[in-house]
Amino acid sequence: MKLKNKIKLAIAFFFLIVFIGIFIYSLYKIIVWKIDNDKTRDLTENIIETAKPEVTLDNKVSIDFDALRKQNSDVVGWIMVSNTYVNYPIVQYTDNDYYLHRSFDKTLNGAGWIFMDYRNHIDTLDNNTIIFGHGRKDGSMFGSLRNIMDESWRNQKSNLDIMFTTLNDTFIFRIFSAYNINDTDDYLQMSFDQEFIDKITERSYFDFPDKATANDKILTLQTCYNESKKLVIHAKLIEN
């Protein structure tokens, strides 16, 4: 066999190996993603059965936190957003990394869990309470928060109210800003002034009816929107 043909054959073999490697890796990622999703779905169903979340007549949320905290003592609250899949307990750890990679039962899971910033204080509520969650493509965790990009979803006023329940009370926050961003995390600060509020309001893709001021307590939800951008939602406290 001529040298030229040998080189061509070697190159073709190299690219074949690369293609097979990419295919195997992609297949592996898909399988892991599916396993993580299945585990998260089953765990979520078990949690709902255990916690029995229910909105009461006085617009509070009834949660069996005692039963829930027997499963995970890191539980600090519960979050609900109408017409999304967001109906989860909130956990808090000593850093903002642990629950990025672990599920509610603390096993390794790419779906992670919904968690509160380690700097926040659940008992008093800081000026800015920050909640993180992965934006899963199947809509789990904070994936369904992408619904806010749908005008018909935003036009239903009840969808703009976020029910945030702690071990002691239920707080209702109303969305006043939502945007995608990829080059800053300056919205992740515990306290703020009017300049901060003006900045995050001006970033909003949509003109929401309710406005916030420096005197308000706010809730910030952060999730991934795509490979490069975060979806950030801000809501102000309107009732507790």
C-alpha positions as YAML, in Angstrom:
chain: A
units: angstrom
residues:
- id: 1
  name: MET
  ca: [0.00, 0.00, 0.00]
- id: 2
  name: LYS
  ca: [1.30, 3.37, -0.97]
- id: 3
  name: LEU
  ca: [2.28, 5.79, 1.82]
- id: 4
  name: LYS
  ca: [-0.32, 8.30, 0.64]
- id: 5
  name: ASN
  ca: [-3.09, 5.72, 0.96]
- id: 6
  name: LYS
  ca: [-1.82, 4.67, 4.39]
- id: 7
  name: ILE
  ca: [-1.97, 8.28, 5.57]
- id: 8
  name: LYS
  ca: [-5.52, 8.66, 4.25]
- id: 9
  name: LEU
  ca: [-6.53, 5.43, 5.97]
- id: 10
  name: ALA
  ca: [-4.93, 6.53, 9.25]
- id: 11
  name: ILE
  ca: [-6.72, 9.89, 9.11]
- id: 12
  name: ALA
  ca: [-10.03, 8.21, 8.36]
- id: 13
  name: PHE
  ca: [-9.49, 5.76, 11.24]
- id: 14
  name: PHE
  ca: [-8.62, 8.65, 13.59]
- id: 15
  name: PHE
  ca: [-11.82, 10.53, 12.75]
- id: 16
  name: LEU
  ca: [-13.83, 7.32, 13.13]
- id: 17
  name: ILE
  ca: [-12.44, 6.84, 16.63]
- id: 18
  name: VAL
  ca: [-13.20, 10.48, 17.47]
- id: 19
  name: PHE
  ca: [-16.76, 10.12, 16.16]
- id: 20
  name: ILE
  ca: [-17.32, 6.92, 18.15]
- id: 21
  name: GLY
  ca: [-15.91, 8.61, 21.26]
- id: 22
  name: ILE
  ca: [-18.22, 11.61, 20.85]
- id: 23
  name: PHE
  ca: [-21.18, 9.31, 20.25]
- id: 24
  name: ILE
  ca: [-20.46, 7.22, 23.36]
- id: 25
  name: TYR
  ca: [-19.95, 10.32, 25.50]
- id: 26
  name: SER
  ca: [-23.17, 11.90, 24.21]
- id: 27
  name: LEU
  ca: [-25.09, 8.69, 24.83]
- id: 28
  name: TYR
  ca: [-23.65, 8.54, 28.34]
- id: 29
  name: LYS
  ca: [-24.73, 12.13, 29.05]
- id: 30
  name: ILE
  ca: [-28.25, 11.41, 27.79]
- id: 31
  name: ILE
  ca: [-28.53, 8.30, 29.96]
- id: 32
  name: VAL
  ca: [-27.27, 10.15, 33.06]
- id: 33
  name: TRP
  ca: [-29.67, 13.05, 32.34]
- id: 34
  name: LYS
  ca: [-32.57, 10.59, 32.06]
- id: 35
  name: ILE
  ca: [-31.60, 8.76, 35.26]
- id: 36
  name: ASP
  ca: [-31.28, 12.06, 37.16]
- id: 37
  name: ASN
  ca: [-34.67, 13.22, 35.85]
- id: 38
  name: ASP
  ca: [-36.36, 9.97, 36.82]
- id: 39
  name: LYS
  ca: [-34.87, 10.10, 40.32]
- id: 40
  name: THR
  ca: [-35.90, 13.74, 40.72]
- id: 41
  name: ARG
  ca: [-39.45, 13.05, 39.57]
- id: 42
  name: ASP
  ca: [-39.87, 10.08, 41.93]
- id: 43
  name: LEU
  ca: [-38.35, 12.02, 44.83]
- id: 44
  name: THR
  ca: [-40.58, 15.04, 44.15]
- id: 45
  name: GLU
  ca: [-43.68, 12.85, 44.18]
- id: 46
  name: ASN
  ca: [-42.60, 11.36, 47.51]
- id: 47
  name: ILE
  ca: [-41.96, 14.83, 48.94]
- id: 48
  name: ILE
  ca: [-45.38, 16.10, 47.87]
- id: 49
  name: GLU
  ca: [-46.98, 13.08, 49.50]
- id: 50
  name: THR
  ca: [-44.99, 13.68, 52.70]
- id: 51
  name: ALA
  ca: [-45.35, 17.47, 52.96]
- id: 52
  name: LYS
  ca: [-48.96, 17.71, 51.75]
- id: 53
  name: PRO
  ca: [-48.65, 21.33, 50.51]
- id: 54
  name: GLU
  ca: [-52.02, 23.08, 50.37]
- id: 55
  name: VAL
  ca: [-53.11, 26.69, 49.97]
- id: 56
  name: THR
  ca: [-55.57, 27.49, 52.76]
- id: 57
  name: LEU
  ca: [-58.59, 29.78, 52.69]
- id: 58
  name: ASP
  ca: [-56.62, 32.61, 54.32]
- id: 59
  name: ASN
  ca: [-54.05, 32.48, 51.49]
- id: 60
  name: LYS
  ca: [-51.43, 30.67, 53.53]
- id: 61
  name: VAL
  ca: [-49.62, 27.47, 52.57]
- id: 62
  name: SER
  ca: [-49.97, 24.49, 54.87]
- id: 63
  name: ILE
  ca: [-46.83, 22.30, 54.86]
- id: 64
  name: ASP
  ca: [-45.92, 19.37, 57.09]
- id: 65
  name: PHE
  ca: [-42.44, 20.68, 57.76]
- id: 66
  name: ASP
  ca: [-41.90, 18.29, 60.68]
- id: 67
  name: ALA
  ca: [-42.23, 15.27, 58.41]
- id: 68
  name: LEU
  ca: [-40.18, 16.97, 55.72]
- id: 69
  name: ARG
  ca: [-37.30, 17.89, 58.03]
- id: 70
  name: LYS
  ca: [-37.05, 14.27, 59.16]
- id: 71
  name: GLN
  ca: [-36.01, 13.54, 55.58]
- id: 72
  name: ASN
  ca: [-33.68, 16.54, 55.31]
- id: 73
  name: SER
  ca: [-32.88, 18.90, 58.19]
- id: 74
  name: ASP
  ca: [-31.61, 21.53, 55.70]
- id: 75
  name: VAL
  ca: [-35.21, 22.43, 54.79]
- id: 76
  name: VAL
  ca: [-35.96, 26.12, 55.44]
- id: 77
  name: GLY
  ca: [-39.11, 26.71, 53.40]
- id: 78
  name: TRP
  ca: [-41.29, 25.99, 50.38]
- id: 79
  name: ILE
  ca: [-41.86, 27.84, 47.10]
- id: 80
  name: MET
  ca: [-44.86, 27.81, 44.74]
- id: 81
  name: VAL
  ca: [-45.38, 29.58, 41.40]
- id: 82
  name: SER
  ca: [-48.75, 29.20, 39.66]
- id: 83
  name: ASN
  ca: [-48.90, 27.43, 36.30]
- id: 84
  name: THR
  ca: [-45.32, 26.16, 36.57]
- id: 85
  name: TYR
  ca: [-43.78, 23.02, 38.04]
- id: 86
  name: VAL
  ca: [-42.33, 25.10, 40.86]
- id: 87
  name: ASN
  ca: [-43.75, 23.47, 43.99]
- id: 88
  name: TYR
  ca: [-40.72, 22.45, 46.01]
- id: 89
  name: PRO
  ca: [-39.15, 22.58, 49.45]
- id: 90
  name: ILE
  ca: [-36.23, 25.01, 49.75]
- id: 91
  name: VAL
  ca: [-33.01, 23.88, 51.37]
- id: 92
  name: GLN
  ca: [-30.00, 25.85, 52.61]
- id: 93
  name: TYR
  ca: [-26.41, 24.74, 53.11]
- id: 94
  name: THR
  ca: [-23.21, 26.45, 54.24]
- id: 95
  name: ASP
  ca: [-22.28, 27.29, 50.63]
- id: 96
  name: ASN
  ca: [-23.94, 27.81, 47.25]
- id: 97
  name: ASP
  ca: [-22.34, 24.77, 45.64]
- id: 98
  name: TYR
  ca: [-23.57, 21.73, 47.56]
- id: 99
  name: TYR
  ca: [-27.15, 21.61, 46.23]
- id: 100
  name: LEU
  ca: [-26.09, 22.48, 42.70]
- id: 101
  name: HIS
  ca: [-24.99, 18.84, 42.44]
- id: 102
  name: ARG
  ca: [-27.14, 17.05, 44.99]
- id: 103
  name: SER
  ca: [-30.80, 16.23, 45.23]
- id: 104
  name: PHE
  ca: [-33.11, 16.66, 48.20]
- id: 105
  name: ASP
  ca: [-31.92, 13.33, 49.62]
- id: 106
  name: LYS
  ca: [-28.30, 14.58, 49.32]
- id: 107
  name: THR
  ca: [-27.34, 12.03, 46.66]
- id: 108
  name: LEU
  ca: [-25.33, 13.25, 43.68]
- id: 109
  name: ASN
  ca: [-27.70, 14.41, 40.95]
- id: 110
  name: GLY
  ca: [-27.18, 16.79, 38.02]
- id: 111
  name: ALA
  ca: [-30.64, 18.25, 38.59]
- id: 112
  name: GLY
  ca: [-29.56, 19.57, 41.99]
- id: 113
  name: TRP
  ca: [-32.27, 21.09, 44.17]
- id: 114
  name: ILE
  ca: [-33.91, 24.42, 44.96]
- id: 115
  name: PHE
  ca: [-31.77, 26.20, 47.54]
- id: 116
  name: MET
  ca: [-31.48, 29.52, 49.32]
- id: 117
  name: ASP
  ca: [-28.30, 31.59, 49.33]
- id: 118
  name: TYR
  ca: [-26.15, 30.59, 52.30]
- id: 119
  name: ARG
  ca: [-25.92, 34.26, 53.35]
- id: 120
  name: ASN
  ca: [-29.68, 34.65, 53.79]
- id: 121
  name: HIS
  ca: [-31.50, 34.43, 57.12]
- id: 122
  name: ILE
  ca: [-34.80, 32.61, 56.86]
- id: 123
  name: ASP
  ca: [-36.08, 33.74, 60.28]
- id: 124
  name: THR
  ca: [-35.95, 37.48, 59.58]
- id: 125
  name: LEU
  ca: [-35.82, 37.66, 55.77]
- id: 126
  name: ASP
  ca: [-33.08, 39.90, 54.41]
- id: 127
  name: ASN
  ca: [-33.87, 42.78, 52.09]
- id: 128
  name: ASN
  ca: [-33.05, 40.44, 49.21]
- id: 129
  name: THR
  ca: [-33.79, 36.73, 49.65]
- id: 130
  name: ILE
  ca: [-32.08, 34.77, 46.88]
- id: 131
  name: ILE
  ca: [-33.21, 31.35, 45.63]
- id: 132
  name: PHE
  ca: [-31.29, 29.24, 43.09]
- id: 133
  name: GLY
  ca: [-32.33, 26.27, 40.97]
- id: 134
  name: HIS
  ca: [-31.26, 24.58, 37.75]
- id: 135
  name: GLY
  ca: [-33.35, 25.31, 34.66]
- id: 136
  name: ARG
  ca: [-33.93, 21.72, 33.56]
- id: 137
  name: LYS
  ca: [-35.13, 21.23, 30.00]
- id: 138
  name: ASP
  ca: [-37.91, 18.92, 31.14]
- id: 139
  name: GLY
  ca: [-39.30, 21.83, 33.18]
- id: 140
  name: SER
  ca: [-38.30, 20.45, 36.58]
- id: 141
  name: MET
  ca: [-36.59, 22.53, 39.27]
- id: 142
  name: PHE
  ca: [-36.72, 26.11, 37.92]
- id: 143
  name: GLY
  ca: [-36.97, 25.05, 34.27]
- id: 144
  name: SER
  ca: [-40.63, 26.08, 33.97]
- id: 145
  name: LEU
  ca: [-39.84, 29.65, 35.06]
- id: 146
  name: ARG
  ca: [-39.14, 30.20, 31.36]
- id: 147
  name: ASN
  ca: [-42.93, 30.48, 31.13]
- id: 148
  name: ILE
  ca: [-42.47, 34.12, 32.04]
- id: 149
  name: MET
  ca: [-41.32, 34.74, 28.48]
- id: 150
  name: ASP
  ca: [-44.83, 33.79, 27.30]
- id: 151
  name: GLU
  ca: [-47.15, 36.80, 27.14]
- id: 152
  name: SER
  ca: [-50.26, 34.72, 27.77]
- id: 153
  name: TRP
  ca: [-48.65, 33.40, 30.97]
- id: 154
  name: ARG
  ca: [-47.70, 36.89, 32.16]
- id: 155
  name: ASN
  ca: [-51.19, 38.21, 31.44]
- id: 156
  name: GLN
  ca: [-52.62, 35.94, 34.14]
- id: 157
  name: LYS
  ca: [-52.07, 38.14, 37.17]
- id: 158
  name: SER
  ca: [-52.03, 35.23, 39.63]
- id: 159
  name: ASN
  ca: [-48.96, 33.82, 37.87]
- id: 160
  name: LEU
  ca: [-46.94, 36.84, 38.99]
- id: 161
  name: ASP
  ca: [-47.43, 36.02, 42.69]
- id: 162
  name: ILE
  ca: [-44.80, 33.77, 44.27]
- id: 163
  name: MET
  ca: [-45.79, 32.00, 47.48]
- id: 164
  name: PHE
  ca: [-42.76, 31.66, 49.74]
- id: 165
  name: THR
  ca: [-43.43, 29.72, 52.91]
- id: 166
  name: THR
  ca: [-41.02, 29.49, 55.84]
- id: 167
  name: LEU
  ca: [-41.33, 27.26, 58.88]
- id: 168
  name: ASN
  ca: [-43.42, 29.98, 60.52]
- id: 169
  name: ASP
  ca: [-45.29, 31.99, 57.89]
- id: 170
  name: THR
  ca: [-46.28, 32.44, 54.25]
- id: 171
  name: PHE
  ca: [-45.06, 35.45, 52.27]
- id: 172
  name: ILE
  ca: [-46.41, 36.53, 48.89]
- id: 173
  name: PHE
  ca: [-44.02, 38.25, 46.51]
- id: 174
  name: ARG
  ca: [-45.15, 39.84, 43.21]
- id: 175
  name: ILE
  ca: [-42.86, 39.89, 40.17]
- id: 176
  name: PHE
  ca: [-41.68, 43.32, 39.05]
- id: 177
  name: SER
  ca: [-38.66, 42.45, 36.88]
- id: 178
  name: ALA
  ca: [-37.45, 39.56, 34.70]
- id: 179
  name: TYR
  ca: [-34.49, 39.36, 32.35]
- id: 180
  name: ASN
  ca: [-31.67, 37.23, 30.96]
- id: 181
  name: ILE
  ca: [-28.08, 38.18, 31.73]
- id: 182
  name: ASN
  ca: [-24.65, 36.64, 31.28]
- id: 183
  name: ASP
  ca: [-21.99, 39.06, 32.40]
- id: 184
  name: THR
  ca: [-22.68, 39.98, 36.02]
- id: 185
  name: ASP
  ca: [-23.99, 38.77, 39.34]
- id: 186
  name: ASP
  ca: [-24.45, 42.24, 40.79]
- id: 187
  name: TYR
  ca: [-28.10, 41.44, 41.55]
- id: 188
  name: LEU
  ca: [-27.04, 38.90, 44.19]
- id: 189
  name: GLN
  ca: [-26.61, 41.28, 47.09]
- id: 190
  name: MET
  ca: [-28.39, 41.09, 50.40]
- id: 191
  name: SER
  ca: [-29.10, 44.78, 50.87]
- id: 192
  name: PHE
  ca: [-29.67, 47.60, 48.40]
- id: 193
  name: ASP
  ca: [-30.62, 51.21, 47.77]
- id: 194
  name: GLN
  ca: [-32.95, 52.84, 45.24]
- id: 195
  name: GLU
  ca: [-30.20, 52.88, 42.61]
- id: 196
  name: PHE
  ca: [-30.06, 49.08, 42.80]
- id: 197
  name: ILE
  ca: [-33.84, 48.79, 42.46]
- id: 198
  name: ASP
  ca: [-33.84, 51.16, 39.47]
- id: 199
  name: LYS
  ca: [-31.08, 49.14, 37.82]
- id: 200
  name: ILE
  ca: [-32.75, 45.75, 38.09]
- id: 201
  name: THR
  ca: [-36.11, 47.25, 37.09]
- id: 202
  name: GLU
  ca: [-34.66, 48.86, 33.96]
- id: 203
  name: ARG
  ca: [-33.16, 45.51, 32.95]
- id: 204
  name: SER
  ca: [-36.59, 43.90, 32.82]
- id: 205
  name: TYR
  ca: [-37.75, 42.69, 29.41]
- id: 206
  name: PHE
  ca: [-41.31, 43.44, 30.44]
- id: 207
  name: ASP
  ca: [-43.14, 46.36, 32.02]
- id: 208
  name: PHE
  ca: [-44.85, 44.80, 35.03]
- id: 209
  name: PRO
  ca: [-47.69, 46.70, 36.76]
- id: 210
  name: ASP
  ca: [-46.06, 46.56, 40.21]
- id: 211
  name: LYS
  ca: [-42.93, 48.54, 40.99]
- id: 212
  name: ALA
  ca: [-40.46, 48.16, 43.85]
- id: 213
  name: THR
  ca: [-38.66, 50.72, 45.99]
- id: 214
  name: ALA
  ca: [-35.67, 50.64, 48.31]
- id: 215
  name: ASN
  ca: [-38.11, 50.18, 51.21]
- id: 216
  name: ASP
  ca: [-39.37, 46.83, 49.91]
- id: 217
  name: LYS
  ca: [-38.13, 43.37, 50.73]
- id: 218
  name: ILE
  ca: [-37.56, 41.45, 47.51]
- id: 219
  name: LEU
  ca: [-37.18, 37.85, 46.37]
- id: 220
  name: THR
  ca: [-34.69, 36.98, 43.63]
- id: 221
  name: LEU
  ca: [-34.90, 33.73, 41.66]
- id: 222
  name: GLN
  ca: [-31.94, 32.71, 39.51]
- id: 223
  name: THR
  ca: [-31.78, 29.82, 37.07]
- id: 224
  name: CYS
  ca: [-30.01, 28.96, 33.83]
- id: 225
  name: TYR
  ca: [-31.81, 30.08, 30.67]
- id: 226
  name: ASN
  ca: [-29.38, 28.61, 28.12]
- id: 227
  name: GLU
  ca: [-25.70, 27.70, 27.92]
- id: 228
  name: SER
  ca: [-24.52, 31.27, 28.47]
- id: 229
  name: LYS
  ca: [-27.32, 33.25, 30.12]
- id: 230
  name: LYS
  ca: [-29.10, 33.24, 33.46]
- id: 231
  name: LEU
  ca: [-32.80, 33.94, 33.87]
- id: 232
  name: VAL
  ca: [-33.30, 36.32, 36.78]
- id: 233
  name: ILE
  ca: [-36.68, 37.14, 38.32]
- id: 234
  name: HIS
  ca: [-37.25, 39.75, 41.03]
- id: 235
  name: ALA
  ca: [-40.43, 40.02, 43.08]
- id: 236
  name: LYS
  ca: [-41.38, 42.37, 45.92]
- id: 237
  name: LEU
  ca: [-43.12, 41.41, 49.15]
- id: 238
  name: ILE
  ca: [-46.80, 42.35, 49.03]
- id: 239
  name: GLU
  ca: [-48.34, 40.22, 51.79]
- id: 240
  name: ASN
  ca: [-47.42, 38.19, 54.85]
...
